[in-house]
Amino acid sequence: MPSIVRPGDPESLVMDGVGYMVRFNGRYGAELGTPMELRSNMGTPLSQWVSGTLSLLKPCWSYSRP
């Protein structure tokens, strides 16, 4: 589990690397929750999840129209 970084902490600024982000809404019964966003750099569980997902989707993509 990642730790929380407060704004202004020296670790909160990354000048290089690859940025990964996933954003989603929670749903609580009929209520829609506030959007939640996760951001990370390379070498993290989020980057591994994104890379794995893109690999699974690669056969679905084509430069020509279906």
Sequence and secondary structure as in RCSB ss.txt:
>XXXX:A:sequence
MPSIVRPGDPESLVMDGVGYMVRFNGRYGAELGTPMELRSNMGTPLSQWVSGTLSLLKPCWSYSRP
>XXXX:A:secstr
      TT GGG   SS  EEEEEEEEETTEEEEEEEEEE TTSHHHHHHHHHHHHHGGG  SS  
